[in-house]
Amino acid sequence: MSRRVSRRRFVQGLCITGAGMWMPYWVRPRRATAGAGSANDRPGVGVIGLGWRGNDIAAQVRRFGDVVALADVDRKHLEAANQKHAQGRAALYEDYRKLLEDKRVELVLVGTPDHWHTRICVDAMRAGKDVYCEKPLTLTIEEGQVLCRVVKETGRVLQVGTQQRSEYGLMFQKAVALVQQGRIGRVRRVTCAIGGAPRGGPFKKQKPPAHLNWERWLGQAPLVDYIPQRCHIEFRWWYEYSGGKMTDWGAHHVDIAQWAIGQDHGGPERIEVIMVEHPVPLKKGHPTRDDSYNTATRFHVRCYFPGGVELDIRDNAPELGFGNGILFQGEKGRFFVNRGRLTGKPVEALKDDPLPEEVLTKLRKGRPAMSHMQNFIECTRDRGTPISDVWTHHRALTTCHLANIAIRLGRNLRWDAKQERILGDEEAQEWLSRPQRKGYEITG
């Protein structure tokens, strides 16, 4: 029978590290699940951030491990997740750092808003935990550089939640293989349509609800009045906490595009702004209103890569007939892929000339096909590199961050991918990082 967590019990969970205040369910005999290892091979998992995506990944990991600790600055999220994922028996924390001190926690899942990802991942890895973090992994290019250093420094496993690399009928793996096997010849252009962001506001400023620690939710971001639409789910439409659709869906489709064209460890040479619309005026890249969504609603950016490959990142591509997905165009043909279909003459040709299985296995770093979460779990066991590792994700997201810098400043950019520097534009170069509020700085 499900039991509600009382406020008193919740406070107890915040004040202790969970070392026996109530009967912990993880001391019971563990039952092995198919594909999840032996009965004694179920790690203790801590989940930080229990909104929409945090709950999704918590549900996924329960096939492989036991959720023993939860952290969130919203008490309602925390209580609901405790019942859903731990039968009300997990240790509960408002401050994620207390969760990282919990000795039962071996793996950490991060489902917070984007502006918290890097700080939590750094702290978790330095606490000796392996980490699965939702995308986009970073708020700035500098944060990606920090995470690359910390993964190397600590030797921890960091899987990014770009599940297109693993799932959806392996359509994206097949798309990458089609390009890399030369099935469309030399690639000329890749178009990533990632959808537009909504308009919203002006919104009313309010007093934060009692169940939410608004100051801590803001973290490194500027201290501002509470607006409900700045918070859960809708944080994506504010540059203070995210990058809009450019980093939300761009983290998926641009990642696949750069993987396919062999630039998942490289980057563009030039960023060209073709078109952009913002819902509020910007001044030197900063929104001039604080009560309305501010990320780009419509955009078209062209990224020029070595070898003459052009990558278009757009809100949609109506003249090409699609609003979300990736179109690969080469000298010998073209094909389209999204989460629902893989189509085009090169795809039809696979009936008579299929892709060699070893090609797909190589893309998976030698592993068989499996879910994204299982890929993470297997890597924590054998210390392998996950299919969505920090280095390739950092490079794909760098392209998205550069596109956002360009559309916010309203001008084209030149990029040195080797040195990771914007060339000839010191003002734009400063945008590789952002000011961080005192007490929430990221050290790396």
C-alpha positions as CSV (number, residue, x, y, z in Angstrom):
1,M,0.0,0.0,0.0
2,S,1.3,3.5,-0.9
3,R,2.0,5.8,2.0
4,R,2.3,9.6,1.9
5,V,5.5,11.0,3.3
6,S,4.6,13.4,6.1
7,R,6.4,16.8,6.4
8,R,8.1,15.5,9.6
9,R,9.4,12.5,7.8
10,F,10.6,14.6,4.9
11,V,12.5,16.9,7.3
12,Q,14.1,13.9,8.9
13,G,15.3,12.8,5.5
14,L,16.8,16.3,4.9
15,C,18.7,16.2,8.2
16,I,20.3,12.8,8.1
17,T,22.2,10.8,5.6
18,G,19.6,8.0,5.6
19,A,21.7,5.7,7.8
20,G,18.8,3.8,9.3
21,M,16.2,6.3,10.4
22,W,13.6,3.9,8.9
23,M,13.8,0.4,7.5
24,P,15.8,0.7,4.2
25,Y,14.3,-1.4,1.4
26,W,17.8,-2.0,-0.2
27,V,18.9,-4.3,2.6
28,R,16.3,-6.8,1.5
29,P,17.3,-9.7,-0.8
30,R,17.7,-8.4,-4.3
31,R,16.1,-10.1,-7.2
32,A,18.0,-10.1,-10.5
33,T,16.2,-8.6,-13.5
34,A,16.8,-9.9,-17.0
35,G,19.8,-8.1,-18.5
36,A,20.5,-6.3,-15.2
37,G,23.3,-8.6,-13.9
38,S,23.3,-10.8,-10.8
39,A,21.1,-10.3,-7.7
40,N,24.1,-8.9,-5.9
41,D,25.1,-6.5,-8.8
42,R,22.4,-3.9,-8.3
43,P,24.1,-0.5,-7.5
44,G,22.6,2.1,-5.2
45,V,21.4,5.0,-7.2
46,G,20.9,8.6,-6.3
47,V,18.7,10.9,-8.5
48,I,19.1,14.6,-8.4
49,G,16.3,16.7,-10.0
50,L,12.9,14.9,-10.0
51,G,10.9,16.8,-12.6
52,W,9.7,15.4,-15.9
53,R,13.1,14.0,-17.2
54,G,14.4,13.1,-13.8
55,N,11.4,10.9,-13.2
56,D,11.8,9.2,-16.6
57,I,15.5,8.3,-16.1
58,A,14.8,7.2,-12.5
59,A,12.2,4.8,-13.9
60,Q,14.7,3.5,-16.5
61,V,17.5,2.8,-14.0
62,R,15.3,0.8,-11.7
63,R,15.7,-2.2,-14.1
64,F,19.4,-2.2,-13.1
65,G,19.7,-0.7,-9.7
66,D,17.9,0.5,-6.5
67,V,17.0,4.1,-6.0
68,V,18.2,4.8,-2.5
69,A,18.5,8.6,-2.3
70,L,16.7,11.5,-3.9
71,A,17.5,15.2,-4.1
72,D,15.4,18.2,-5.2
73,V,14.8,21.8,-4.2
74,D,11.0,21.2,-4.7
75,R,9.6,19.3,-1.8
76,K,6.5,18.2,-3.8
77,H,8.7,16.7,-6.5
78,L,10.8,14.9,-3.9
79,E,7.9,13.4,-2.0
80,A,6.1,12.2,-5.2
81,A,9.3,10.7,-6.6
82,N,10.0,8.9,-3.3
83,Q,6.7,7.1,-3.5
84,K,7.1,6.4,-7.2
85,H,10.6,5.1,-7.3
86,A,11.4,3.9,-3.8
87,Q,8.2,2.9,-2.1
88,G,8.6,5.9,0.3
89,R,11.9,4.6,1.7
90,A,14.6,6.6,0.0
91,A,16.7,9.1,1.9
92,L,15.6,12.6,0.9
93,Y,17.7,15.7,0.5
94,E,17.1,19.3,-0.5
95,D,20.9,19.9,-0.9
96,Y,22.3,17.4,-3.4
97,R,25.7,17.6,-1.7
98,K,24.3,15.6,1.2
99,L,23.2,12.9,-1.3
100,L,26.8,12.7,-2.6
101,E,27.9,12.0,0.9
102,D,25.6,9.0,1.2
103,K,27.9,5.9,1.0
104,R,25.2,3.8,-0.5
105,V,25.0,5.9,-3.6
106,E,27.3,4.5,-6.3
107,L,25.6,6.0,-9.4
108,V,24.1,9.5,-9.8
109,L,21.4,10.5,-12.3
110,V,21.0,14.2,-13.0
111,G,17.7,15.5,-14.2
112,T,17.9,19.1,-13.1
113,P,17.5,22.2,-15.3
114,D,20.4,22.8,-17.6
115,H,22.2,25.5,-15.6
116,W,22.8,23.0,-12.7
117,H,24.2,20.1,-14.8
118,T,27.9,21.0,-14.8
119,R,28.2,21.9,-11.1
120,I,26.4,18.7,-10.0
121,C,28.4,16.4,-12.4
122,V,31.7,17.9,-11.3
123,D,30.8,17.4,-7.6
124,A,29.5,13.9,-8.2
125,M,32.5,12.7,-10.1
126,R,34.9,14.1,-7.5
127,A,32.8,12.3,-4.9
128,G,33.7,9.1,-6.7
129,K,30.3,8.6,-8.4
130,D,29.6,7.6,-12.0
131,V,27.1,9.9,-13.6
132,Y,24.2,9.8,-16.1
133,C,23.2,13.4,-16.9
134,E,20.4,14.6,-19.1
135,K,21.2,16.8,-22.1
136,P,22.1,19.5,-22.8
137,L,25.1,18.8,-20.6
138,T,26.3,22.4,-20.3
139,L,25.1,26.0,-20.3
140,T,28.4,27.3,-21.8
141,I,31.3,26.1,-23.9
142,E,33.6,26.7,-20.9
143,E,31.5,24.3,-18.8
144,G,32.1,21.6,-21.4
145,Q,35.8,22.1,-21.2
146,V,35.6,21.8,-17.4
147,L,33.7,18.5,-17.6
148,C,36.2,17.0,-20.1
149,R,39.0,17.8,-17.7
150,V,37.2,16.4,-14.7
151,V,36.2,13.1,-16.4
152,K,39.9,12.7,-17.3
153,E,41.0,13.7,-13.8
154,T,38.7,11.3,-12.0
155,G,38.3,8.4,-14.4
156,R,34.6,8.3,-13.7
157,V,32.0,7.3,-16.3
158,L,29.8,10.1,-17.6
159,Q,26.9,9.2,-20.0
160,V,25.0,12.1,-21.6
161,G,21.2,11.5,-22.1
162,T,21.3,11.8,-25.9
163,Q,19.3,8.6,-26.3
164,Q,19.1,8.9,-30.1
165,R,22.5,7.4,-30.2
166,S,21.1,4.1,-28.7
167,E,17.4,3.8,-29.3
168,Y,14.5,4.5,-31.8
169,G,15.0,1.3,-33.7
170,L,18.7,2.1,-34.3
171,M,17.6,4.4,-37.1
172,F,20.1,7.1,-36.1
173,Q,23.0,4.6,-35.9
174,K,22.0,3.4,-39.4
175,A,21.9,7.0,-40.6
176,V,25.4,7.6,-39.3
177,A,26.6,4.4,-41.0
178,L,25.0,5.3,-44.3
179,V,27.0,8.5,-44.4
180,Q,30.2,7.0,-43.2
181,Q,30.0,4.1,-45.6
182,G,29.7,6.5,-48.5
183,R,26.2,5.6,-49.5
184,I,25.4,9.2,-50.5
185,G,28.9,10.1,-51.6
186,R,30.7,13.2,-50.4
187,V,28.3,15.0,-48.0
188,R,27.5,18.5,-49.1
189,R,24.9,19.7,-46.6
190,V,23.1,18.4,-43.5
191,T,19.9,20.2,-42.4
192,C,18.8,19.8,-38.7
193,A,15.3,21.1,-38.1
194,I,14.7,21.3,-34.4
195,G,11.5,23.2,-34.0
196,G,10.8,26.8,-32.8
197,A,10.4,28.0,-29.2
198,P,7.2,29.5,-27.9
199,R,6.4,33.1,-27.1
200,G,5.2,33.9,-23.6
201,G,4.7,36.9,-21.3
202,P,4.6,39.3,-19.7
203,F,4.3,37.0,-16.7
204,K,3.4,38.1,-13.1
205,K,6.1,38.1,-10.5
206,Q,5.1,36.2,-7.4
207,K,6.2,35.0,-4.0
208,P,7.8,31.5,-4.4
209,P,5.7,28.7,-3.1
210,A,6.6,27.3,0.4
211,H,7.6,23.9,-1.1
212,L,10.2,25.4,-3.4
213,N,13.7,26.8,-2.5
214,W,13.7,29.4,-5.2
215,E,17.1,30.9,-4.3
216,R,18.8,27.5,-4.6
217,W,16.9,26.6,-7.8
218,L,18.5,29.7,-9.4
219,G,22.0,28.4,-8.5
220,Q,24.6,30.2,-10.6
221,A,22.0,32.3,-12.4
222,P,21.2,35.8,-11.4
223,L,18.9,36.3,-8.4
224,V,15.5,37.4,-9.7
225,D,11.9,37.5,-8.6
226,Y,10.0,34.2,-8.9
227,I,7.8,33.7,-11.9
228,P,6.3,30.2,-12.2
229,Q,7.0,30.2,-16.0
230,R,10.8,30.6,-15.2
231,C,10.7,27.3,-13.4
232,H,9.8,23.6,-14.1
233,I,9.8,22.6,-17.8
234,E,9.5,26.2,-19.0
235,F,13.0,27.1,-17.9
236,R,14.0,26.1,-21.4
237,W,12.7,29.3,-22.8
238,W,15.0,31.6,-20.8
239,Y,18.6,32.2,-21.7
240,E,19.5,32.4,-18.0
241,Y,19.0,28.7,-17.6
242,S,19.1,27.1,-21.0
243,G,19.6,27.8,-24.7
244,G,16.1,27.3,-26.0
245,K,15.5,24.9,-28.9
246,M,19.1,25.4,-30.1
247,T,20.5,23.4,-27.2
248,D,17.3,21.4,-26.3
249,W,16.8,19.6,-29.6
250,G,20.1,20.7,-31.1
251,A,21.8,18.6,-28.5
252,H,20.1,15.6,-30.2
253,H,20.2,16.3,-33.9
254,V,23.4,18.3,-34.2
255,D,25.1,15.5,-32.2
256,I,23.9,12.9,-34.8
257,A,25.0,15.2,-37.7
258,Q,28.5,15.7,-36.4
259,W,28.9,12.0,-35.6
260,A,27.9,11.1,-39.2
261,I,30.2,13.6,-40.9
262,G,33.2,12.6,-38.7
263,Q,33.3,15.9,-36.7
264,D,32.3,14.5,-33.3
265,H,35.8,15.5,-32.1
266,G,36.0,18.6,-34.3
267,G,33.9,21.6,-35.0
268,P,32.8,24.3,-37.4
269,E,35.1,26.9,-38.9
270,R,32.5,29.5,-39.4
271,I,29.0,30.3,-38.2
272,E,26.7,32.4,-40.4
273,V,23.4,33.9,-39.1
274,I,20.8,33.7,-41.9
275,M,17.7,34.6,-39.9
276,V,16.6,34.9,-36.3
277,E,13.6,36.2,-34.3
278,H,13.5,36.7,-30.6
279,P,10.4,37.3,-28.5
280,V,11.9,40.3,-26.7
281,P,14.5,42.8,-27.9
282,L,18.1,42.1,-27.0
283,K,20.8,44.6,-26.2
284,K,24.4,43.3,-26.6
285,G,23.0,39.8,-26.5
286,H,21.0,40.3,-23.3
287,P,17.2,40.4,-23.0
288,T,15.8,43.8,-22.2
289,R,12.7,42.4,-20.4
290,D,12.8,40.1,-17.3
291,D,9.1,39.0,-17.4
292,S,8.9,37.2,-20.7
293,Y,10.4,34.2,-22.5
294,N,13.6,35.3,-24.3
295,T,15.1,32.4,-26.3
296,A,14.9,32.5,-30.1
297,T,11.5,31.6,-31.5
298,R,12.7,31.2,-35.2
299,F,16.2,30.9,-36.5
300,H,18.4,29.7,-39.3
301,V,22.1,29.3,-38.8
302,R,24.6,27.8,-41.2
303,C,27.8,26.2,-39.9
304,Y,30.7,25.6,-42.2
305,F,32.8,22.5,-41.4
306,P,36.2,21.3,-42.8
307,G,35.9,19.5,-46.1
308,G,33.2,21.8,-47.4
309,V,30.3,20.4,-45.4
310,E,27.5,22.8,-44.5
311,L,25.3,22.2,-41.5
312,D,22.1,24.1,-41.3
313,I,20.4,24.4,-37.9
314,R,16.8,25.7,-38.3
315,D,13.6,25.9,-36.4
316,N,11.9,24.1,-39.4
317,A,12.4,23.5,-43.1
318,P,9.0,23.8,-44.8
319,E,10.5,24.0,-48.3
320,L,12.2,20.7,-47.6
321,G,9.0,19.2,-46.2
322,F,9.8,18.6,-42.6
323,G,9.7,20.3,-39.2
324,N,11.8,18.0,-37.0
325,G,14.6,15.7,-38.2
326,I,17.8,15.5,-40.2
327,L,18.3,15.6,-44.0
328,F,21.6,14.4,-45.3
329,Q,22.5,15.5,-48.8
330,G,25.4,14.2,-50.7
331,E,26.8,13.9,-54.3
332,K,25.0,10.5,-54.8
333,G,21.7,11.0,-53.0
334,R,20.0,12.1,-49.9
335,F,18.0,10.6,-47.0
336,F,16.0,11.7,-44.0
337,V,15.9,10.5,-40.4
338,N,13.9,11.4,-37.3
339,R,12.5,9.4,-34.4
340,G,9.7,8.1,-36.6
341,R,11.3,7.2,-39.9
342,L,14.4,6.6,-41.9
343,T,13.6,7.2,-45.6
344,G,15.2,7.9,-49.0
345,K,16.6,5.9,-51.9
346,P,19.8,5.1,-50.1
347,V,17.7,3.5,-47.3
348,E,15.6,1.6,-49.9
349,A,18.9,0.2,-51.3
350,L,19.7,-1.5,-48.0
351,K,17.3,-4.3,-49.0
352,D,19.8,-5.5,-51.5
353,D,23.0,-4.1,-50.0
354,P,22.6,-4.0,-46.2
355,L,25.0,-2.3,-43.9
356,P,27.6,-4.7,-42.4
357,E,26.7,-5.5,-38.8
358,E,30.3,-4.8,-37.7
359,V,29.9,-1.2,-38.9
360,L,27.1,-0.7,-36.5
361,T,29.0,-2.5,-33.7
362,K,31.9,-0.2,-34.2
363,L,29.7,2.8,-33.8
364,R,28.6,1.3,-30.5
365,K,32.2,1.0,-29.4
366,G,32.1,-2.8,-29.8
367,R,28.9,-3.4,-27.8
368,P,25.7,-5.0,-28.9
369,A,22.5,-3.0,-29.4
370,M,21.0,-2.0,-26.0
371,S,19.1,0.8,-24.3
372,H,20.9,4.1,-23.5
373,M,20.6,3.4,-19.8
374,Q,21.9,-0.1,-20.1
375,N,24.9,1.2,-22.0
376,F,25.7,3.5,-19.1
377,I,25.3,0.6,-16.6
378,E,27.6,-1.7,-18.6
379,C,30.2,1.0,-18.8
380,T,30.1,1.5,-15.0
381,R,30.9,-2.3,-14.7
382,D,33.7,-2.6,-17.2
383,R,34.9,1.1,-17.1
384,G,34.4,1.5,-20.8
385,T,33.5,4.7,-22.7
386,P,29.7,5.2,-23.1
387,I,28.1,5.7,-26.5
388,S,27.4,9.4,-25.6
389,D,30.6,10.4,-23.9
390,V,31.6,13.9,-22.6
391,W,34.1,14.7,-25.4
392,T,31.7,14.1,-28.4
393,H,28.8,15.7,-26.7
394,H,30.9,18.8,-25.8
395,R,31.9,19.2,-29.4
396,A,28.3,18.9,-30.7
397,L,27.0,21.2,-28.0
398,T,29.8,23.7,-28.8
399,T,28.3,24.1,-32.2
400,C,24.9,24.8,-30.6
401,H,26.4,27.3,-28.1
402,L,28.3,29.1,-30.9
403,A,25.1,29.3,-32.9
404,N,23.3,30.9,-29.9
405,I,26.2,33.3,-29.4
406,A,25.9,34.3,-33.0
407,I,22.2,34.9,-33.0
408,R,22.2,36.7,-29.7
409,L,25.0,39.1,-30.9
410,G,23.5,39.2,-34.4
411,R,26.7,38.5,-36.3
412,N,28.8,35.8,-37.9
413,L,31.6,34.1,-36.1
414,R,34.9,32.3,-36.9
415,W,35.9,29.4,-34.7
416,D,39.2,27.6,-34.1
417,A,38.1,24.1,-33.0
418,K,41.6,23.0,-32.1
419,Q,42.2,26.0,-29.7
420,E,38.5,26.3,-28.9
421,R,38.5,30.0,-29.5
422,I,36.4,32.5,-31.4
423,L,38.7,34.4,-33.7
424,G,38.8,38.1,-34.2
425,D,35.9,39.0,-31.9
426,E,36.9,39.5,-28.3
427,E,33.4,40.4,-27.2
428,A,32.0,37.1,-28.6
429,Q,34.9,35.2,-27.0
430,E,33.8,36.4,-23.6
431,W,30.5,34.5,-24.2
432,L,32.3,31.2,-23.9
433,S,31.6,31.5,-20.1
434,R,29.1,33.4,-18.0
435,P,29.2,35.2,-14.7
436,Q,28.3,32.8,-11.8
437,R,26.5,34.0,-8.7
438,K,28.6,33.9,-5.5
439,G,28.4,30.5,-3.7
440,Y,27.4,28.6,-6.9
441,E,30.7,28.9,-8.8
442,I,31.9,25.9,-10.8
443,T,35.5,24.9,-10.1
444,G,37.3,22.7,-12.6
